[in-house]
Amino acid sequence: MKKGQAAMEFLMTYGWAILVVLIAIGALVYFGVISPERFVQDNCTLTPPLSCSELGDFAAFRADTNNVRVRVNNGAGATVNLQSVTLTETDGNTCTRLDNATSVNSGAELEVRFTCNDVTAASAVGTRFTGDLDIIYSLTGGSYNQTSNGKVVVRVQ
């Protein structure tokens, strides 16, 4: 046997084995036995100067009201005056904001609470909630509104 033929037989044999393994993994994912959602971590992102990325800054609870909470940190160096804070679910429904805070001091944080249709007392623990967070604000002494956009992905507790 020549070297080229031996190399080709090696590649073909192991190539087929790798292909079979990939097809098996694909079938498991397709039928839901292995769910890629299990491997996605909870996260929250906002464009600077606001943030919510630290673990514990966001949560979703099985409850009829007050079920999604996001702590917004102000890193602007000035007081932020909130014009509006909205959380929109992936199906387009807007969550109802429950608190009425209108400002966040420099370096401080504010917990914003929402009631969302996708998270209720009947929600299964571990299901994933995803929403788009939009905050329109102005800085103290500033004359125009700015927007901080982000996303919240969290498992229901």
C-alpha positions in Angstrom: 0.0 0.0 0.0 1.3 3.4 -0.9 1.4 6.3 1.6 -1.2 8.3 -0.3 -3.7 5.4 -0.3 -3.1 4.8 3.4 -3.7 8.4 4.2 -6.9 8.5 2.1 -8.3 5.4 3.8 -7.5 6.9 7.2 -9.3 10.1 6.4 -12.3 8.3 4.9 -12.7 5.9 7.8 -12.5 8.6 10.5 -14.4 11.1 8.3 -17.4 8.8 8.2 -17.2 8.2 11.9 -17.2 12.0 12.6 -20.1 12.5 10.2 -22.2 9.9 12.0 -21.5 11.6 15.4 -22.5 15.0 14.0 -25.7 13.6 12.6 -26.5 12.0 15.9 -25.9 15.3 17.8 -28.0 17.2 15.2 -30.9 14.7 15.7 -30.8 15.1 19.5 -30.9 18.9 19.2 -33.7 18.7 16.6 -35.9 16.5 18.8 -35.3 18.6 21.9 -33.3 16.0 23.9 -30.4 18.5 24.0 -31.5 22.1 24.2 -29.0 24.9 23.4 -31.0 27.2 25.7 -29.6 25.3 28.7 -26.2 26.6 27.9 -27.1 30.3 27.5 -26.4 32.2 30.7 -28.7 34.8 32.2 -27.5 38.3 31.1 -28.5 41.9 31.0 -26.9 44.5 28.8 -27.4 48.3 28.5 -25.5 50.8 26.5 -23.3 53.1 28.6 -23.4 55.1 30.8 -26.2 52.9 32.3 -25.5 49.2 33.1 -27.2 46.1 34.5 -24.6 43.4 33.8 -23.7 42.2 37.3 -25.2 38.9 38.4 -28.1 39.6 40.6 -29.0 42.9 38.9 -31.9 41.1 37.0 -34.3 38.4 37.9 -37.7 36.9 36.8 -40.0 35.3 39.4 -43.1 33.2 39.2 -45.7 35.7 40.3 -48.7 37.5 39.0 -47.3 40.9 39.6 -43.8 42.4 40.2 -42.3 39.5 38.4 -39.3 40.9 36.5 -36.8 43.1 38.2 -33.8 45.0 36.8 -31.3 47.0 38.8 -30.0 49.9 36.6 -26.6 51.3 37.6 -25.8 54.9 36.8 -22.2 55.4 35.6 -22.8 58.8 33.9 -21.1 61.0 36.5 -24.3 63.0 36.9 -27.8 62.5 38.0 -29.9 60.7 35.4 -33.5 61.9 35.0 -35.7 59.1 33.6 -38.2 60.0 31.0 -39.4 56.5 30.3 -38.3 52.9 31.0 -39.9 50.1 28.9 -39.4 46.4 28.8 -40.8 44.7 25.6 -41.3 41.0 25.4 -40.2 39.0 22.4 -43.8 38.7 21.2 -44.1 42.5 21.2 -46.1 43.0 24.4 -44.9 45.8 26.6 -44.4 45.0 30.3 -46.1 47.2 32.8 -43.7 49.2 34.9 -44.7 49.2 38.6 -42.3 51.7 40.2 -42.4 55.5 39.7 -38.9 56.6 40.3 -37.8 59.5 38.1 -34.1 59.9 38.7 -30.9 58.0 39.6 -28.1 59.8 41.4 -24.5 59.5 40.1 -23.0 56.2 41.0 -26.3 54.9 42.5 -28.6 52.1 41.3 -32.3 51.9 40.9 -34.4 48.7 40.9 -37.1 48.9 38.2 -40.0 46.4 38.6 -42.3 45.1 35.8 -45.2 42.8 35.4 -44.9 40.9 32.1 -47.4 38.6 30.4 -44.7 36.0 29.6 -43.9 35.4 33.3 -46.8 34.4 35.6 -47.3 32.2 38.6 -48.1 29.4 36.1 -44.7 29.7 34.4 -42.4 26.7 34.7 -39.2 27.2 36.7 -36.3 27.4 34.4 -38.1 28.8 31.3 -36.4 31.6 29.7 -37.7 35.2 29.6 -36.2 37.6 27.0 -37.0 41.2 26.7 -35.7 44.5 25.1 -35.0 47.2 27.7 -35.2 50.8 26.5 -34.5 53.8 28.8 -34.9 57.4 27.7 -33.2 59.8 30.0 -31.6 63.2 30.3 -28.6 64.2 32.5 -29.1 66.9 35.1 -28.1 70.1 33.4 -28.5 68.6 30.0 -31.0 69.9 27.5 -31.8 66.8 25.3 -32.9 63.2 25.8 -30.6 60.3 25.4 -31.5 56.6 24.9 -29.9 53.5 26.5 -31.0 50.2 24.9 -30.3 46.7 26.0 -31.6 43.2 26.4 -32.5 41.0 29.4 -32.3 37.2 29.2 -33.1 35.5 32.4 -34.5 32.1 33.6 -37.7 32.2 35.7 -37.1 31.3 39.3 
